Amino acid sequence: MFKYTIILMAFMVSSCDASVNQKNKINSKTGETTTIPIAVDSSQFVRPVQNMSTTAADQVSSWIGQLKGKRVAVVGNQTSIVNSLNKEQRRTWDQAEKIKYVHLVDTLVSLGVDVKKVFAPEHGFRGNADAGTAIADGTDKRTGLPIISLYGNNKKPTAEQLADVDVILFDIQDVGARFYTYISTLHYVMEAAADSKKTVIILDRPNPNGHYIDGPILDSQHKSFVGMHPVPVVHGMTMGEYAQMINGEKWLPYGKQAKINVIKLKNYTHDTPYTLPIPPSPNLPNAQAVNLYPSLCFFEGADVSVGRGTNMQFQVYGSPSLAKYRDFSFTPTPGYGSKRPPFNGKKCFGVDLREYPKLDKLQLDFLVDAYAKAPYKETFFNSFFTNLAGTKNLQAQIEKGMSAAAISQTWQQGLKEYDKMRQPYLLYE
């Protein structure tokens, strides 16, 4: 443990310089030195505000010893980062023009951890694939490690893929919505670990929407990859807490339980503000999009755009059919993370939510209002809407003309029961 701490200190000091873009890896067996790039420049993304919480990944010395002598598989993506700033730089990082991070995989390799492979969720390992796009297996150019996709036909690691692995290190930033597929990936990883008797170490991260729970509880007959468990749309848990609930409620097949170890956050409560330093997926570019996402994602099952193909993803909504009612407009075009956006090349009229106040509940008024104004109500919803809602009731309620407030009231008993169920699994206030 002392050895790893010394190596870590040297690593952190050398990584503080904003110009650092490589790291020397020393093979402990041969003494040979290999240079690999390690820095991830987040300046292309959203500049973070100062966060008070410390992620589990940043507490390297507290968990690195558990990997000593182990063969490791990493489940991660572009959000699996270690903050390489020292304490003095952390005090002023909100003024910095560029923030440098080190990817978790690069960190592990540089520390001599025996990383065998990387499993990547939806959007891929570096996080630049469209939603719903099948991700092919490949090789990480930086480290040469094999990358195995956990999206598409292979959502669960196979026994063969885990045969040369002792420990699975899981580190993915979630946004706290049931239909955000990273919690589904967590489920399948835990299932595979239980089958193969492997340990899953979960490096916990804050839930940016962890300050509330809301929405209908999933009806099991509408279970899918965008909704696997009987939880509300906004579940109010971190990944570590959610993993404990999967085990505790025996949601894995046949009541199996995975051996898990959650590395907790420091200085975190569910009400602690947290701005993500790296976008969790291509179409959630900033804190406003992340906060609006649980409310606006319903439109993905309707004849309405949420700004894919613009630089306002999940901060606007609109449709060509709403021209009669709205002055604000945008025109989706293919771009990063959205090769075939809905209404490609067509002017959409709708609502600009970029300055909308922070939500602490699902805002159904957007959806109810858009349906009320839609000229072709019979084609407003598509079959994907029920998967997102997790129930047929929501569509039926909107079609009946119920108000957002009245619909929300029908969820309250389910939310009370869910909140009682989740209490034993909470790790933070």
C-alpha positions in Angstrom: 0.0 0.0 0.0 2.9 2.4 0.9 4.5 1.7 -2.5 1.3 2.6 -4.4 0.9 5.8 -2.4 4.4 7.0 -3.2 3.9 6.2 -6.9 0.5 8.0 -6.8 2.0 11.1 -5.3 4.7 11.3 -7.9 2.1 10.7 -10.6 -0.2 13.5 -9.3 2.7 16.0 -9.1 3.8 15.3 -12.6 0.3 15.6 -13.9 -0.4 19.1 -12.5 1.3 21.0 -15.3 -1.3 21.9 -17.9 1.1 21.0 -20.7 1.5 17.3 -19.6 0.2 15.0 -22.3 2.1 11.8 -21.7 3.2 9.5 -18.9 6.1 7.0 -18.5 4.9 3.6 -17.5 7.5 1.4 -15.9 7.1 -2.4 -16.2 7.8 -3.7 -12.7 9.0 -7.1 -14.1 11.3 -5.9 -16.9 12.2 -2.4 -15.9 11.3 -1.2 -19.4 9.8 2.3 -19.8 6.9 3.0 -22.2 5.5 6.4 -22.8 1.7 6.7 -23.1 -0.5 9.8 -23.4 -2.7 10.4 -20.4 -4.2 13.8 -20.4 -7.8 14.5 -21.3 -8.5 18.1 -22.2 -11.9 19.1 -21.0 -11.8 22.6 -22.5 -13.8 21.3 -25.5 -16.6 20.6 -23.0 -18.2 22.6 -20.3 -16.0 24.4 -17.9 -16.9 23.2 -14.4 -17.8 25.3 -11.4 -16.1 24.5 -8.1 -17.5 21.2 -6.8 -17.3 20.5 -3.0 -17.6 16.7 -3.3 -14.7 14.4 -3.9 -15.4 11.5 -6.3 -14.2 8.0 -5.5 -12.0 8.0 -8.5 -10.1 11.0 -7.1 -9.4 9.0 -3.9 -6.9 6.7 -5.6 -4.9 5.8 -2.6 -8.0 4.5 -0.8 -8.7 1.8 -3.3 -5.6 1.2 -5.4 -4.4 -1.4 -2.9 -7.4 -3.6 -3.7 -6.1 -4.0 -7.3 -2.6 -5.1 -6.3 -1.8 -8.5 -7.9 -5.3 -8.6 -9.5 -6.3 -8.8 -13.2 -8.6 -5.9 -13.8 -11.4 -5.1 -16.3 -12.6 -1.5 -16.4 -16.2 -0.5 -17.2 -15.9 3.1 -18.1 -16.3 5.9 -20.7 -15.1 9.5 -21.1 -16.5 10.4 -17.7 -14.1 8.0 -15.9 -11.6 10.6 -15.0 -9.2 11.5 -12.2 -8.7 15.1 -11.4 -5.0 15.8 -11.9 -5.0 19.3 -10.2 -3.2 19.8 -7.0 -4.8 21.5 -3.9 -3.7 25.0 -4.8 -4.9 24.7 -8.4 -8.3 23.3 -7.2 -8.9 26.5 -5.3 -8.9 28.5 -8.6 -10.0 25.9 -11.1 -13.2 27.8 -11.9 -11.0 30.6 -13.3 -8.8 28.3 -15.3 -9.0 28.5 -19.1 -8.2 24.8 -19.4 -8.7 22.0 -17.0 -6.7 18.8 -17.4 -7.9 15.4 -16.3 -6.4 12.0 -16.5 -8.5 9.1 -17.7 -9.0 6.4 -15.1 -7.7 3.7 -17.5 -4.6 5.8 -18.2 -4.1 6.3 -14.5 -4.3 2.6 -13.8 -1.9 1.7 -16.6 0.6 4.4 -15.4 0.5 2.9 -11.9 1.3 -0.6 -13.1 -2.1 -2.1 -12.6 -2.7 -5.2 -14.7 -5.6 -3.9 -16.8 -6.8 -6.6 -19.2 -9.6 -4.9 -21.0 -12.2 -2.1 -21.1 -15.9 -2.6 -21.3 -17.7 0.4 -22.9 -21.4 1.4 -22.5 -23.7 3.2 -24.9 -21.9 6.1 -26.7 -18.6 4.2 -26.6 -15.4 4.4 -24.5 -14.5 7.9 -25.5 -18.2 8.9 -25.5 -18.6 10.2 -29.1 -21.2 7.8 -30.6 -24.9 8.6 -31.3 -27.6 7.4 -28.9 -28.8 4.0 -30.0 -25.8 3.4 -32.3 -24.3 -0.1 -32.2 -20.7 0.1 -30.9 -18.1 -2.2 -32.4 -15.4 -3.8 -30.3 -12.0 -2.4 -30.9 -8.7 -1.3 -29.4 -7.9 1.8 -27.4 -5.3 3.8 -29.4 -3.7 5.3 -26.2 -3.1 2.1 -24.3 -3.5 -0.7 -26.8 -6.1 -2.3 -24.5 -9.0 -4.3 -26.1 -12.4 -2.4 -25.8 -15.5 -4.6 -25.6 -18.8 -2.9 -26.3 -21.7 -3.4 -23.8 -24.2 -1.9 -26.1 -26.0 -3.6 -28.9 -26.2 -7.4 -29.0 -23.7 -7.8 -26.2 -25.0 -5.9 -23.2 -23.6 -8.4 -20.6 -20.0 -9.5 -20.3 -19.6 -13.1 -21.2 -18.0 -15.8 -19.1 -15.2 -16.0 -21.7 -14.6 -12.2 -21.6 -14.2 -12.4 -17.8 -12.1 -15.6 -17.7 -8.8 -13.7 -17.4 -10.2 -11.1 -14.9 -10.3 -11.1 -11.1 -11.9 -7.7 -10.5 -14.2 -5.4 -12.4 -13.7 -1.7 -11.7 -16.9 0.2 -12.6 -16.7 4.0 -13.0 -19.4 5.8 -15.1 -21.1 9.1 -14.4 -24.9 8.7 -14.3 -27.5 11.5 -14.4 -30.2 9.9 -12.2 -32.9 9.1 -14.8 -34.3 5.6 -15.2 -34.1 5.7 -19.0 -30.4 6.7 -19.0 -28.9 3.4 -19.9 -25.8 3.4 -17.7 -27.8 1.9 -14.8 -28.9 -0.9 -17.1 -25.2 -1.5 -18.0 -24.5 -1.7 -14.2 -27.2 -4.3 -13.9 -25.7 -6.5 -16.6 -22.2 -6.1 -15.2 -23.4 -7.2 -11.8 -25.2 -10.1 -13.3 -22.1 -11.3 -15.2 -20.0 -10.8 -12.0 -22.4 -12.9 -10.0 -22.4 -15.7 -12.6 -18.6 -15.7 -12.8 -18.0 -15.0 -9.1 -16.0 -11.8 -9.8 -15.9 -8.7 -7.5 -17.2 -5.4 -8.7 -15.6 -2.3 -7.3 -17.8 0.7 -7.9 -16.2 4.1 -7.9 -19.1 6.3 -6.9 -19.9 9.7 -8.4 -22.5 12.4 -7.5 -25.9 12.2 -9.0 -26.6 15.7 -10.5 -30.4 15.0 -10.2 -30.1 13.3 -6.9 -32.0 16.0 -5.0 -35.4 14.6 -5.9 -37.4 11.6 -6.9 -40.4 11.8 -9.3 -42.3 10.1 -12.0 -44.3 6.9 -12.5 -42.9 3.6 -11.2 -41.9 1.2 -14.0 -44.5 -1.5 -14.8 -42.6 -4.7 -15.1 -44.5 -5.7 -18.3 -42.8 -2.7 -20.0 -39.3 -3.6 -18.9 -36.6 -2.7 -21.5 -33.0 -1.5 -21.7 -34.3 2.0 -21.0 -36.1 0.8 -17.9 -35.2 -2.4 -16.1 -36.3 -2.0 -12.5 -39.5 -0.8 -10.7 -38.2 2.6 -9.9 -39.5 6.1 -10.8 -38.2 8.1 -13.8 -36.0 10.1 -11.4 -34.6 7.6 -8.9 -32.5 9.9 -6.6 -29.6 7.5 -6.1 -25.9 7.4 -6.9 -24.5 4.4 -8.9 -23.1 2.9 -5.7 -26.5 3.2 -3.9 -28.3 1.8 -6.9 -26.0 -1.2 -7.1 -26.8 -1.9 -3.4 -30.5 -1.7 -4.3 -30.1 -4.1 -7.2 -28.5 -6.6 -4.8 -30.8 -6.0 -1.9 -34.0 -6.2 -3.8 -32.7 -9.3 -5.7 -33.4 -7.8 -9.1 -30.7 -10.0 -10.7 -32.1 -13.2 -12.3 -33.0 -16.0 -9.8 -32.2 -13.7 -6.9 -28.5 -13.8 -7.5 -26.3 -11.2 -5.8 -23.0 -9.8 -7.0 -20.1 -9.2 -4.7 -19.7 -5.5 -4.7 -17.5 -2.9 -3.0 -18.7 0.7 -3.2 -16.0 3.4 -2.8 -17.9 6.3 -1.3 -17.8 9.9 -2.2 -16.5 12.5 0.3 -18.4 15.6 1.3 -21.5 14.7 -0.6 -25.2 14.7 0.2 -28.1 14.3 -2.2 -28.6 18.1 -2.1 -25.0 18.9 -2.8 -24.8 20.9 -6.1 -22.5 19.2 -8.6 -21.6 20.3 -12.1 -20.3 17.5 -14.3 -16.7 18.2 -15.5 -17.2 16.0 -18.6 -20.5 15.6 -20.5 -21.9 12.1 -19.8 -23.0 11.7 -23.4 -22.8 13.8 -26.6 -26.3 15.3 -26.3 -26.0 16.4 -22.6 -23.4 19.2 -23.1 -24.0 21.2 -19.9 -25.7 21.3 -16.5 -28.9 22.8 -17.9 -29.3 19.9 -20.3 -28.6 17.4 -17.5 -31.2 19.0 -15.3 -33.9 19.2 -18.0 -33.1 15.7 -19.4 -35.6 13.7 -17.2 -38.4 16.0 -18.2 -37.6 16.4 -21.9 -36.6 12.9 -22.7 -40.3 11.9 -23.0 -40.2 13.8 -26.3 -37.9 11.1 -27.7 -41.1 9.0 -27.9 -43.1 11.8 -29.6 -43.2 13.8 -32.8 -41.0 16.5 -31.2 -37.3 17.4 -31.3 -35.3 18.1 -28.2 -32.6 19.9 -30.1 -30.5 17.0 -31.3 -28.5 18.3 -34.3 -28.1 21.7 -32.7 -25.8 23.1 -29.9 -28.9 23.3 -27.6 -29.5 19.6 -27.0 -32.1 19.0 -24.3 -32.4 22.7 -23.7 -35.1 23.3 -26.3 -38.0 21.5 -27.8 -40.0 22.0 -31.0 -41.6 20.6 -34.1 -42.4 21.9 -37.6 -46.1 21.4 -36.7 -45.9 24.0 -33.9 -45.2 27.0 -36.3 -48.7 28.4 -35.6 -48.0 28.7 -31.8 -44.3 29.5 -31.3 -41.9 32.1 -32.6 -38.7 30.5 -31.4 -37.2 28.2 -33.9 -34.2 26.0 -34.6 -33.1 23.7 -37.5 -31.5 20.4 -36.7 -28.5 19.3 -38.9 -26.2 16.3 -38.6 -23.3 16.9 -36.3 -21.2 15.5 -33.4 -23.3 12.8 -31.5 -26.2 13.2 -33.9 -25.7 11.9 -37.4 -29.4 11.6 -38.2 -31.3 14.1 -36.0 -35.1 14.1 -36.0 -36.5 16.7 -38.4 -33.1 16.9 -40.1 -33.0 20.2 -42.1 -36.5 21.2 -41.1 -37.3 24.3 -39.1 -38.8 23.4 -35.7 -40.8 25.9 -33.7 -41.0 25.5 -30.0 -39.6 26.7 -26.6 -36.2 27.8 -25.6 -35.4 26.5 -22.1 -31.7 27.6 -21.8 -32.5 30.0 -19.1 -35.2 27.9 -17.4 -34.9 27.7 -13.6 -33.4 24.6 -12.0 -36.0 21.8 -11.6 -36.6 19.8 -8.5 -39.4 17.8 -10.0 -40.5 16.4 -13.4 -41.9 19.2 -15.5 -44.8 17.6 -17.5 -46.2 20.9 -18.6 -43.9 20.9 -21.6 -45.3 17.6 -22.8 -48.9 18.3 -22.0 -48.8 21.7 -23.8 -47.0 20.3 -26.9 -49.7 17.5 -27.2 -52.5 20.0 -26.8 -51.1 22.1 -29.7 -50.2 19.2 -31.9 -52.4 19.2 -35.1 -52.0 15.4 -35.6 -52.6 13.9 -32.2 -53.0 10.4 -33.6 -49.3 10.3 -34.6 -47.9 12.5 -31.8 -46.7 9.5 -29.7 -44.7 6.6 -31.0 -44.2 3.1 -29.6 -41.0 4.2 -27.8 -42.9 6.5 -25.5 -44.3 3.7 -23.4 -40.7 2.3 -22.9 -39.6 5.7 -21.6 -42.6 6.2 -19.4 -42.5 2.6 -18.1 -46.3 2.5 -18.2 -49.1 3.0 -20.7 -50.9 5.2 -18.2 -49.0 8.4 -18.9 -49.9 8.5 -22.6 -53.5 7.7 -21.8 -53.7 10.5 -19.2 -52.3 13.1 -21.6 -54.7 12.0 -24.3 -57.6 12.3 -21.9 -56.6 16.0 -21.3 -55.4 15.6 -17.7 -53.3 18.4 -16.4 -49.7 17.9 -15.4 -50.6 18.5 -11.7 -53.4 15.9 -11.8 -51.1 13.3 -13.5 -48.4 13.9 -10.9 -50.8 13.2 -8.2 -51.4 9.7 -9.5 -47.7 8.9 -8.9 -47.5 10.0 -5.3 -48.4 6.7 -3.5 -45.9 4.8 -5.7 -43.2 7.4 -4.9 -43.8 7.0 -1.1 -43.5 3.2 -1.4 -40.3 3.6 -3.5 -38.8 6.1 -1.1 -39.3 3.7 1.8 -37.7 0.8 -0.2 -34.6 2.8 -1.2 -33.8 4.0 2.4 -31.7 1.0 3.5 -29.4 1.5 0.4 -28.7 5.1 0.8 -25.0 6.0 1.6 -25.5 9.7 1.8 -28.0 12.0 3.5 
